Structure formats: C-alpha cells, structure tokens
Amino acid sequence: MTETLKLSMEGIVKRFGGVVALDHVDFELRRGEVMALVGDNGAGKSTLIKTLAGAHMADEGVMRLDGEPVRFTSPQDAWSRGVATIFQELALAGKMTIADNIFLGREITRSVAGIPFLDRRAMHRRSRELLEELDVHVPDIHTWVEYLSGGQRQGVAIARALNIDADVIVMDEPTAALAVAEVRKVLEFIKTLRRQGKSVILISHNVQDVFEVSDRITVLRRGQRIGLLETQKTTPEEVVGYITGAAETKRRPVAAG
C-alpha cells in the first residue's frame, strides 16, 4: 500500500521533560481518504498533530510526504508544503472580512505605475469560487468573520486551506459546540474534500461523526497507537473499547497502512 500513502509518520517520539507524550507512534494517511484520529484526553492526539503541523519537533522518528522525508520547522513551513491544520480555535481574524481571512498572508497584488496594490477584485472572485466549491453559504463576501456562525467559520477556514492548494487537511474537533444543522454542514465539507481527492485527518470525540465520514480510524492511548481500524469493519462499541482500554486485553494486530 506504500504507493497510495500521502503521508506517513514512523516511530515518532516526543518528550516533554520526563514525560513521554508520544511513544514510537506510527501514523499513515492515504491519498483521498478521511482518517479519524481518536483517543481520550491525554492520549497524544494533539501532540501528534502539532508535530505534524510543525508546532512541535519530534525527538525521534521520520515523517514522509509523498514518500520523501520532511521535517517541518513551523506551521508556516507545513502550510507551504500543502499540509494545513485547522485547529479548534480556527485562528480567524474576527474583525476582517471573509475574503481577507481566506487570503491572509497570501494576498494577491497588482502593480500600478510600479506601485503594488491589493487586487481585491481578484481575491473576492477567488473567495466566491472556493466557497461555492464547498457549498458554503455566507451573507456577503465583505462580512466580518465575527458575524458568521460556527459552521460558516469552519467553511472559511477550509476555503483558506484550499486556497494554498493543501493536499493534507487536518481538522481538530471541527464539530465541537456546533448545533446539529451546523454539524451536518461541516461533515458535508469533509465529504466534499474527499471527493476532491484531498487527504483529511479528522480529530474528534464524536464517534457518530467519525463513523459517518471516515475511511479508517487510528486510536491512540497513553501516547501509543493501539488500533488502526477499517471503519466499515468495526463498530462504535469496539472503538470506544480501544479508547477506554477495555479492548486492550483482546487487541487485534494493527493493520498495515
């Protein structure tokens, strides 16, 4: 299956003083799949994702993107290589417009008499295209983000990731604190990304959401990967058993990537 891998992390170790947060964790993501990453609080999910995103540096292990070893030194470095992480806080600027958020740090300019100006018309046009691709409905492209609903903000954050042509999109608890209708919309965003051939990592405590959109499920517990399951071949009860440790005594072998 190596030829289908978009991303792999092999033997990742991360220590914080005497605490081992990640203990030789392996993680694989295929092209065009949704991989759910689940585990209880303290299981190592956030540390693994921050290591992937360039916010943490692994103490041991190798990360590969399209088969080539990579080492991201910052989130900006990861974004420049097409790995976009949408954290739960979203990091959107509330008092900026939708278009300005989508192009934050990647503004389009045009030159007039040798002087660079922001090409707002081009940014507005591209922003509308991206939102239409995701079927995100917003009042107006000039609306400040602080006036958007939680689901709309997720859509804007995803559109920003698509604007850098990200191939790997990590979503950290994207449905947390959303109303039911908004949750449905965010799950549709994820399905749209998969149809576009993007590789998605979904971190979620909601097992129902995981089973609706994921292809495979990686389970972390106490800093180790204890399960790699095909979503269609497992059950919510089995996944919860892995998360809580109830299934450890009868654990299946971890499947190859």
GUGULUM-461850 format. One record per residue: residue in three letters; x, y, z of N, C-alpha, C in turn. Coordinates in nm, 3 decimals. Layout:
BEGIN
ala,X,Y,Z,X,Y,Z,X,Y,Z
...
REM end
This chain:
BEGIN
met,0.081,-0.121,0.000,0.000,0.000,0.000,0.085,0.128,0.000
thr,0.218,0.112,-0.001,0.305,0.230,0.011,0.277,0.333,-0.097
glu,0.247,0.287,-0.219,0.229,0.380,-0.329,0.106,0.467,-0.311
thr,0.011,0.427,-0.224,-0.109,0.506,-0.202,-0.093,0.605,-0.087
leu,0.018,0.598,-0.014,0.035,0.684,0.102,0.064,0.828,0.061
lys,-0.009,0.919,0.121,0.020,1.060,0.104,0.117,1.107,0.212
leu,0.095,1.055,0.334,0.173,1.099,0.449,0.199,0.980,0.540
ser,0.318,0.973,0.596,0.345,0.870,0.697,0.433,0.930,0.806
met,0.410,0.884,0.927,0.492,0.920,1.042,0.536,0.788,1.105
glu,0.666,0.769,1.119,0.720,0.640,1.160,0.803,0.654,1.288
gly,0.762,0.582,1.392,0.838,0.580,1.517,0.851,0.714,1.584
ile,0.744,0.794,1.582,0.752,0.929,1.636,0.755,0.927,1.789
val,0.857,0.991,1.843,0.873,1.006,1.988,0.876,1.155,2.020
lys,0.797,1.194,2.120,0.801,1.333,2.168,0.800,1.332,2.319
arg,0.901,1.395,2.377,0.913,1.403,2.523,0.900,1.548,2.567
phe,0.837,1.565,2.682,0.833,1.695,2.749,0.895,1.673,2.887
gly,1.024,1.700,2.898,1.095,1.668,3.021,1.097,1.517,3.039
gly,1.048,1.470,3.152,1.046,1.327,3.178,0.920,1.259,3.130
val,0.828,1.335,3.070,0.701,1.279,3.023,0.713,1.241,2.875
val,0.681,1.116,2.844,0.680,1.071,2.705,0.538,1.087,2.652
ala,0.517,1.190,2.570,0.383,1.217,2.517,0.350,1.127,2.399
leu,0.451,1.095,2.317,0.435,1.004,2.204,0.545,0.899,2.212
asp,0.505,0.773,2.211,0.598,0.663,2.232,0.605,0.576,2.107
his,0.694,0.614,2.013,0.715,0.539,1.889,0.584,0.516,1.813
val,0.517,0.627,1.785,0.387,0.621,1.717,0.407,0.615,1.566
asp,0.335,0.524,1.502,0.326,0.519,1.356,0.189,0.572,1.315
phe,0.188,0.646,1.204,0.062,0.702,1.154,0.071,0.709,1.003
glu,-0.034,0.666,0.934,-0.035,0.669,0.788,-0.164,0.732,0.738
leu,-0.153,0.804,0.629,-0.268,0.868,0.564,-0.259,0.844,0.415
arg,-0.361,0.780,0.359,-0.363,0.753,0.216,-0.413,0.874,0.138
arg,-0.384,0.874,0.012,-0.436,0.979,-0.075,-0.588,0.966,-0.085
gly,-0.656,1.077,-0.069,-0.801,1.080,-0.088,-0.881,1.007,0.016
glu,-0.828,0.993,0.137,-0.905,0.927,0.243,-0.928,1.022,0.360
val,-1.029,0.988,0.440,-1.052,1.056,0.567,-1.009,0.960,0.677
met,-0.904,0.998,0.748,-0.854,0.919,0.860,-0.897,0.987,0.989
ala,-0.974,0.917,1.071,-1.012,0.970,1.202,-0.901,0.939,1.302
leu,-0.875,1.034,1.389,-0.777,1.017,1.496,-0.851,1.035,1.627
val,-0.861,0.926,1.705,-0.941,0.931,1.826,-0.859,0.884,1.946
gly,-0.907,0.919,2.062,-0.842,0.880,2.186,-0.891,0.970,2.297
asp,-0.876,0.925,2.420,-0.921,1.003,2.535,-0.829,1.124,2.554
asn,-0.867,1.213,2.644,-0.780,1.326,2.677,-0.647,1.274,2.728
gly,-0.538,1.330,2.676,-0.406,1.286,2.717,-0.352,1.168,2.638
ala,-0.427,1.125,2.536,-0.383,1.009,2.458,-0.266,1.042,2.366
gly,-0.248,1.170,2.332,-0.139,1.210,2.244,-0.184,1.267,2.111
lys,-0.315,1.282,2.091,-0.367,1.330,1.963,-0.313,1.469,1.929
ser,-0.327,1.562,2.022,-0.284,1.699,1.996,-0.134,1.707,1.973
thr,-0.058,1.630,2.050,0.088,1.631,2.033,0.126,1.576,1.897
leu,0.060,1.469,1.853,0.090,1.413,1.722,0.060,1.513,1.612
ile,-0.055,1.579,1.621,-0.095,1.673,1.518,-0.005,1.797,1.520
lys,0.032,1.843,1.637,0.121,1.959,1.644,0.260,1.924,1.590
thr,0.300,1.799,1.606,0.426,1.755,1.547,0.414,1.752,1.395
leu,0.302,1.702,1.346,0.278,1.703,1.202,0.273,1.845,1.148
ala,0.212,1.936,1.224,0.192,2.073,1.178,0.317,2.160,1.189
gly,0.422,2.109,1.252,0.544,2.188,1.267,0.548,2.272,1.393
ala,0.445,2.259,1.479,0.444,2.334,1.605,0.534,2.269,1.709
his,0.552,2.137,1.701,0.646,2.063,1.785,0.748,1.993,1.695
met,0.866,1.971,1.746,0.967,1.894,1.675,0.980,1.758,1.742
ala,0.970,1.652,1.664,0.982,1.517,1.719,1.124,1.494,1.770
asp,1.135,1.420,1.880,1.267,1.384,1.933,1.326,1.265,1.856
glu,1.238,1.179,1.807,1.280,1.065,1.726,1.173,1.039,1.621
gly,1.212,0.967,1.516,1.116,0.927,1.414,1.132,1.003,1.284
val,1.060,0.955,1.183,1.069,1.012,1.048,0.928,1.041,0.997
met,0.914,1.152,0.932,0.788,1.186,0.866,0.813,1.195,0.716
arg,0.723,1.138,0.637,0.736,1.139,0.491,0.611,1.197,0.428
leu,0.632,1.277,0.325,0.524,1.333,0.246,0.548,1.293,0.101
asp,0.452,1.220,0.044,0.470,1.165,-0.090,0.597,1.081,-0.100
gly,0.629,1.011,0.008,0.744,0.921,0.010,0.876,0.986,0.041
glu,0.879,1.119,0.048,1.004,1.191,0.073,1.011,1.236,0.218
pro,1.125,1.215,0.286,1.137,1.262,0.425,1.121,1.413,0.434
val,1.043,1.457,0.533,1.023,1.601,0.555,1.039,1.630,0.704
arg,1.071,1.753,0.733,1.083,1.798,0.873,1.036,1.942,0.877
phe,0.914,1.962,0.923,0.858,2.096,0.928,0.907,2.168,1.053
thr,0.955,2.290,1.036,1.009,2.366,1.148,0.910,2.468,1.202
ser,0.795,2.483,1.135,0.692,2.576,1.181,0.563,2.543,1.109
pro,0.448,2.589,1.161,0.323,2.570,1.089,0.325,2.633,0.949
gln,0.394,2.746,0.936,0.404,2.809,0.804,0.480,2.720,0.706
asp,0.581,2.651,0.757,0.658,2.558,0.676,0.568,2.445,0.627
ala,0.486,2.392,0.717,0.393,2.285,0.679,0.292,2.334,0.576
trp,0.237,2.452,0.599,0.139,2.507,0.504,0.202,2.525,0.365
ser,0.329,2.566,0.363,0.395,2.589,0.234,0.413,2.459,0.157
arg,0.409,2.344,0.230,0.421,2.213,0.166,0.285,2.147,0.146
gly,0.177,2.222,0.168,0.044,2.170,0.141,-0.017,2.090,0.254
val,0.033,2.109,0.378,-0.024,2.042,0.495,-0.086,2.151,0.583
ala,-0.218,2.160,0.582,-0.289,2.267,0.653,-0.362,2.210,0.773
thr,-0.337,2.267,0.889,-0.405,2.224,1.011,-0.503,2.332,1.054
ile,-0.628,2.293,1.069,-0.733,2.384,1.114,-0.761,2.350,1.260
phe,-0.700,2.426,1.350,-0.716,2.399,1.492,-0.855,2.440,1.538
gln,-0.894,2.389,1.653,-1.029,2.414,1.705,-1.055,2.563,1.719
glu,-0.951,2.640,1.752,-0.968,2.785,1.769,-0.982,2.857,1.636
leu,-0.948,2.787,1.526,-0.962,2.837,1.388,-0.861,2.945,1.348
ala,-0.819,3.030,1.440,-0.719,3.134,1.409,-0.767,3.226,1.297
leu,-0.897,3.254,1.295,-0.950,3.351,1.201,-0.952,3.489,1.267
ala,-0.941,3.592,1.184,-0.945,3.730,1.234,-1.089,3.780,1.229
gly,-1.151,3.794,1.345,-1.293,3.827,1.350,-1.328,3.960,1.288
lys,-1.240,4.058,1.302,-1.269,4.191,1.250,-1.207,4.213,1.113
met,-1.200,4.105,1.035,-1.161,4.112,0.894,-1.266,4.041,0.813
thr,-1.275,4.073,0.686,-1.378,4.015,0.601,-1.345,3.869,0.568
ile,-1.444,3.802,0.512,-1.427,3.663,0.470,-1.312,3.652,0.372
ala,-1.312,3.736,0.270,-1.207,3.730,0.167,-1.070,3.759,0.225
asp,-1.063,3.858,0.315,-0.934,3.892,0.375,-0.880,3.777,0.459
asn,-0.968,3.702,0.525,-0.925,3.585,0.601,-0.876,3.474,0.509
ile,-0.946,3.451,0.400,-0.907,3.345,0.308,-0.769,3.373,0.249
phe,-0.738,3.500,0.228,-0.610,3.536,0.165,-0.508,3.591,0.264
leu,-0.534,3.575,0.394,-0.444,3.630,0.494,-0.303,3.573,0.477
gly,-0.209,3.662,0.451,-0.070,3.621,0.430,-0.039,3.577,0.288
arg,-0.141,3.569,0.203,-0.121,3.528,0.063,-0.198,3.621,-0.031
glu,-0.199,3.747,0.002,-0.277,3.844,-0.073,-0.232,3.854,-0.219
ile,-0.328,3.878,-0.306,-0.298,3.899,-0.448,-0.274,4.048,-0.469
thr,-0.167,4.082,-0.538,-0.137,4.223,-0.565,-0.129,4.249,-0.714
arg,-0.147,4.373,-0.749,-0.125,4.417,-0.887,-0.045,4.546,-0.882
ser,0.025,4.571,-0.988,0.114,4.687,-0.990,0.055,4.798,-1.076
val,0.052,4.917,-1.021,0.008,5.035,-1.094,0.120,5.138,-1.088
ala,0.177,5.166,-1.206,0.290,5.260,-1.215,0.403,5.217,-1.122
gly,0.422,5.084,-1.114,0.531,5.032,-1.034,0.502,5.023,-0.886
ile,0.379,5.062,-0.846,0.342,5.058,-0.704,0.246,4.941,-0.682
pro,0.276,4.850,-0.588,0.187,4.735,-0.565,0.063,4.773,-0.485
phe,-0.051,4.724,-0.531,-0.179,4.742,-0.461,-0.245,4.606,-0.445
leu,-0.326,4.593,-0.340,-0.404,4.471,-0.324,-0.506,4.461,-0.437
asp,-0.511,4.344,-0.499,-0.610,4.320,-0.605,-0.734,4.258,-0.540
arg,-0.816,4.343,-0.480,-0.931,4.295,-0.405,-1.034,4.228,-0.496
arg,-1.046,4.276,-0.617,-1.142,4.214,-0.708,-1.107,4.068,-0.734
ala,-0.979,4.042,-0.757,-0.934,3.904,-0.781,-0.953,3.819,-0.656
met,-0.923,3.875,-0.538,-0.939,3.798,-0.414,-1.086,3.768,-0.385
his,-1.173,3.865,-0.413,-1.315,3.842,-0.392,-1.368,3.735,-0.488
arg,-1.323,3.741,-0.613,-1.368,3.642,-0.712,-1.324,3.501,-0.671
arg,-1.197,3.488,-0.633,-1.146,3.356,-0.594,-1.212,3.307,-0.466
ser,-1.238,3.397,-0.372,-1.304,3.358,-0.247,-1.443,3.302,-0.276
arg,-1.517,3.367,-0.365,-1.650,3.317,-0.401,-1.640,3.179,-0.465
glu,-1.540,3.159,-0.550,-1.522,3.029,-0.615,-1.497,2.919,-0.511
leu,-1.410,2.948,-0.416,-1.376,2.849,-0.313,-1.497,2.815,-0.227
leu,-1.572,2.917,-0.188,-1.691,2.893,-0.105,-1.797,2.817,-0.183
glu,-1.809,2.844,-0.312,-1.906,2.770,-0.394,-1.865,2.624,-0.407
glu,-1.734,2.597,-0.420,-1.686,2.458,-0.427,-1.728,2.379,-0.304
leu,-1.725,2.446,-0.189,-1.759,2.381,-0.063,-1.908,2.391,-0.029
asp,-1.981,2.467,-0.110,-2.123,2.492,-0.082,-2.140,2.561,0.052
val,-2.055,2.661,0.076,-2.064,2.743,0.197,-2.149,2.865,0.165
his,-2.254,2.884,0.240,-2.343,2.998,0.218,-2.314,3.105,0.322
val,-2.276,3.224,0.276,-2.248,3.336,0.365,-2.329,3.457,0.319
pro,-2.356,3.551,0.411,-2.437,3.667,0.373,-2.375,3.748,0.260
asp,-2.245,3.772,0.271,-2.175,3.856,0.174,-2.026,3.835,0.194
ile,-1.950,3.840,0.086,-1.806,3.816,0.092,-1.735,3.924,0.176
his,-1.803,4.040,0.195,-1.744,4.150,0.271,-1.780,4.143,0.420
thr,-1.854,4.041,0.461,-1.895,4.027,0.601,-1.775,3.999,0.690
trp,-1.773,4.064,0.807,-1.669,4.031,0.904,-1.693,3.890,0.956
val,-1.585,3.817,0.978,-1.594,3.678,1.022,-1.661,3.666,1.158
glu,-1.647,3.767,1.244,-1.707,3.757,1.378,-1.860,3.747,1.373
tyr,-1.920,3.782,1.260,-2.066,3.774,1.248,-2.113,3.642,1.188
leu,-2.021,3.551,1.158,-2.058,3.423,1.098,-2.088,3.320,1.206
ser,-2.166,3.219,1.168,-2.192,3.107,1.258,-2.069,3.017,1.265
gly,-2.071,2.923,1.359,-1.958,2.831,1.374,-1.934,2.749,1.249
gly,-2.041,2.701,1.188,-2.026,2.622,1.065,-1.971,2.704,0.950
gln,-2.018,2.828,0.939,-1.966,2.916,0.834,-1.819,2.945,0.855
arg,-1.778,2.962,0.979,-1.636,2.988,1.007,-1.551,2.867,0.969
gln,-1.602,2.747,0.997,-1.529,2.627,0.953,-1.514,2.628,0.802
gly,-1.621,2.667,0.732,-1.613,2.673,0.586,-1.508,2.771,0.537
val,-1.499,2.886,0.602,-1.398,2.986,0.565,-1.258,2.932,0.592
ala,-1.240,2.865,0.706,-1.108,2.808,0.738,-1.068,2.702,0.637
ile,-1.163,2.620,0.594,-1.132,2.518,0.492,-1.101,2.584,0.359
ala,-1.177,2.688,0.324,-1.151,2.760,0.199,-1.011,2.819,0.199
arg,-0.965,2.867,0.314,-0.828,2.920,0.323,-0.726,2.809,0.297
ala,-0.755,2.689,0.350,-0.664,2.577,0.325,-0.663,2.540,0.177
leu,-0.779,2.542,0.114,-0.786,2.510,-0.029,-0.716,2.618,-0.112
asn,-0.715,2.739,-0.062,-0.652,2.849,-0.136,-0.502,2.831,-0.147
ile,-0.441,2.756,-0.053,-0.298,2.728,-0.066,-0.277,2.594,-0.136
asp,-0.388,2.538,-0.187,-0.384,2.410,-0.258,-0.332,2.299,-0.168
ala,-0.380,2.299,-0.043,-0.338,2.195,0.051,-0.389,2.059,0.007
asp,-0.304,1.959,0.015,-0.342,1.821,-0.015,-0.377,1.743,0.112
val,-0.322,1.787,0.224,-0.350,1.725,0.354,-0.414,1.830,0.442
ile,-0.536,1.802,0.489,-0.608,1.898,0.572,-0.643,1.830,0.704
val,-0.592,1.887,0.811,-0.615,1.834,0.946,-0.722,1.919,1.012
met,-0.826,1.853,1.063,-0.936,1.925,1.127,-0.948,1.880,1.273
asp,-0.925,1.973,1.363,-0.923,1.945,1.506,-1.059,1.976,1.567
glu,-1.135,1.870,1.599,-1.267,1.885,1.661,-1.354,1.988,1.588
pro,-1.375,1.971,1.457,-1.447,2.074,1.381,-1.594,2.088,1.416
thr,-1.654,1.986,1.478,-1.797,1.995,1.509,-1.824,2.027,1.655
ala,-1.719,2.050,1.733,-1.738,2.079,1.875,-1.820,2.207,1.892
ala,-1.919,2.201,1.979,-2.000,2.318,2.017,-2.085,2.372,1.902
leu,-2.112,2.290,1.800,-2.198,2.334,1.690,-2.338,2.275,1.706
ala,-2.436,2.347,1.656,-2.573,2.296,1.654,-2.581,2.182,1.553
val,-2.687,2.102,1.564,-2.700,1.982,1.481,-2.692,2.015,1.333
ala,-2.763,2.118,1.288,-2.763,2.153,1.146,-2.623,2.194,1.099
glu,-2.550,2.262,1.186,-2.415,2.306,1.152,-2.320,2.187,1.147
val,-2.339,2.090,1.237,-2.258,1.968,1.233,-2.275,1.899,1.099
arg,-2.399,1.888,1.054,-2.427,1.823,0.925,-2.350,1.894,0.813
lys,-2.347,2.024,0.819,-2.280,2.100,0.714,-2.130,2.076,0.715
val,-2.069,2.074,0.833,-1.925,2.051,0.842,-1.889,1.911,0.793
leu,-1.971,1.813,0.825,-1.947,1.677,0.777,-1.956,1.672,0.625
glu,-2.047,1.751,0.568,-2.055,1.759,0.422,-1.929,1.823,0.364
phe,-1.873,1.923,0.435,-1.747,1.982,0.391,-1.640,1.874,0.378
ile,-1.633,1.788,0.478,-1.531,1.683,0.481,-1.551,1.586,0.364
lys,-1.675,1.550,0.338,-1.704,1.461,0.225,-1.667,1.527,0.092
thr,-1.691,1.658,0.083,-1.653,1.731,-0.039,-1.503,1.729,-0.059
leu,-1.426,1.747,0.048,-1.280,1.743,0.038,-1.234,1.606,-0.014
arg,-1.295,1.500,0.037,-1.257,1.365,-0.009,-1.289,1.349,-0.158
arg,-1.405,1.399,-0.200,-1.440,1.389,-0.342,-1.341,1.466,-0.429
gln,-1.282,1.570,-0.373,-1.182,1.648,-0.447,-1.045,1.582,-0.446
gly,-1.033,1.467,-0.378,-0.906,1.396,-0.373,-0.813,1.440,-0.262
lys,-0.864,1.521,-0.170,-0.781,1.565,-0.058,-0.773,1.454,0.047
ser,-0.664,1.456,0.123,-0.647,1.364,0.235,-0.679,1.441,0.363
val,-0.770,1.385,0.444,-0.820,1.457,0.561,-0.793,1.377,0.687
ile,-0.743,1.445,0.789,-0.731,1.387,0.923,-0.835,1.455,1.010
leu,-0.925,1.375,1.065,-1.033,1.427,1.149,-1.009,1.385,1.294
ile,-0.985,1.483,1.380,-0.974,1.456,1.522,-1.110,1.483,1.585
ser,-1.165,1.385,1.652,-1.300,1.403,1.705,-1.324,1.311,1.824
his,-1.404,1.364,1.919,-1.453,1.283,2.030,-1.590,1.224,1.997
asn,-1.648,1.268,1.886,-1.782,1.224,1.849,-1.773,1.101,1.759
val,-1.797,0.985,1.817,-1.783,0.860,1.743,-1.884,0.853,1.628
gln,-2.001,0.911,1.646,-2.101,0.911,1.539,-2.049,0.986,1.416
asp,-1.987,1.101,1.438,-1.929,1.177,1.327,-1.818,1.097,1.259
val,-1.736,1.033,1.340,-1.625,0.952,1.288,-1.677,0.843,1.194
phe,-1.782,0.776,1.235,-1.835,0.666,1.153,-1.906,0.717,1.029
glu,-1.954,0.839,1.031,-2.022,0.891,0.913,-1.926,0.926,0.801
val,-1.808,0.978,0.833,-1.723,1.033,0.727,-1.589,0.963,0.708
ser,-1.543,0.884,0.806,-1.406,0.832,0.796,-1.398,0.701,0.717
asp,-1.280,0.678,0.660,-1.248,0.552,0.594,-1.176,0.457,0.690
arg,-1.087,0.515,0.772,-1.014,0.436,0.871,-1.005,0.517,1.000
ile,-0.972,0.447,1.107,-0.966,0.510,1.239,-0.836,0.470,1.307
thr,-0.759,0.569,1.347,-0.640,0.547,1.429,-0.674,0.579,1.573
val,-0.643,0.485,1.663,-0.672,0.504,1.805,-0.541,0.518,1.882
leu,-0.530,0.628,1.955,-0.416,0.649,2.044,-0.460,0.631,2.188
arg,-0.370,0.574,2.267,-0.394,0.562,2.412,-0.260,0.570,2.483
arg,-0.252,0.666,2.575,-0.131,0.686,2.655,-0.007,0.698,2.567
gly,-0.020,0.775,2.460,0.094,0.804,2.376,0.134,0.695,2.279
gln,0.052,0.591,2.265,0.083,0.483,2.172,-0.035,0.459,2.078
arg,-0.003,0.412,1.957,-0.111,0.369,1.868,-0.149,0.227,1.906
ile,-0.273,0.210,1.946,-0.317,0.076,1.986,-0.419,0.017,1.889
gly,-0.461,0.096,1.789,-0.556,0.043,1.693,-0.552,0.119,1.563
leu,-0.562,0.045,1.452,-0.580,0.104,1.320,-0.690,0.021,1.254
leu,-0.809,0.078,1.243,-0.928,0.002,1.209,-0.993,0.054,1.081
glu,-1.043,-0.038,0.999,-1.126,0.000,0.885,-1.265,0.034,0.938
thr,-1.314,0.152,0.906,-1.440,0.197,0.964,-1.555,0.100,0.934
gln,-1.560,0.049,0.812,-1.670,-0.040,0.775,-1.659,-0.178,0.839
lys,-1.544,-0.209,0.898,-1.523,-0.342,0.955,-1.516,-0.340,1.108
thr,-1.555,-0.229,1.167,-1.555,-0.221,1.312,-1.689,-0.163,1.358
thr,-1.703,-0.140,1.486,-1.826,-0.087,1.544,-1.792,0.025,1.640
pro,-1.888,0.112,1.667,-1.863,0.217,1.767,-1.824,0.159,1.902
glu,-1.885,0.046,1.938,-1.854,-0.016,2.066,-1.709,-0.062,2.073
glu,-1.659,-0.117,1.962,-1.520,-0.162,1.961,-1.425,-0.042,1.970
val,-1.457,0.064,1.897,-1.371,0.183,1.901,-1.369,0.241,2.042
val,-1.484,0.252,2.105,-1.490,0.304,2.241,-1.410,0.213,2.335
gly,-1.414,0.083,2.311,-1.336,-0.011,2.391,-1.187,0.016,2.380
tyr,-1.140,0.048,2.261,-0.999,0.082,2.243,-0.966,0.213,2.315
ile,-1.055,0.311,2.302,-1.030,0.442,2.363,-1.019,0.431,2.514
thr,-1.108,0.352,2.574,-1.111,0.341,2.721,-1.014,0.239,2.776
gly,-0.961,0.153,2.688,-0.870,0.049,2.734,-0.938,-0.083,2.760
ala,-1.071,-0.087,2.747,-1.144,-0.212,2.773,-1.109,-0.320,2.673
ala,-1.065,-0.279,2.552,-1.034,-0.377,2.447,-0.887,-0.418,2.446
glu,-0.805,-0.364,2.537,-0.660,-0.388,2.529,-0.624,-0.536,2.545
thr,-0.697,-0.606,2.629,-0.661,-0.746,2.652,-0.692,-0.835,2.534
lys,-0.779,-0.789,2.444,-0.811,-0.869,2.327,-0.786,-0.788,2.200
arg,-0.680,-0.709,2.205,-0.648,-0.619,2.095,-0.615,-0.695,1.968
arg,-0.667,-0.645,1.855,-0.628,-0.700,1.726,-0.490,-0.650,1.688
pro,-0.422,-0.720,1.599,-0.296,-0.665,1.546,-0.326,-0.538,1.467
val,-0.237,-0.441,1.476,-0.255,-0.318,1.399,-0.229,-0.347,1.253
ala,-0.325,-0.312,1.168,-0.315,-0.341,1.025,-0.209,-0.253,0.960
ala,-0.153,-0.301,0.852,-0.055,-0.223,0.777,-0.123,-0.106,0.709
gly,-0.043,0.001,0.684,-0.100,0.119,0.620,-0.141,0.094,0.480
REM end
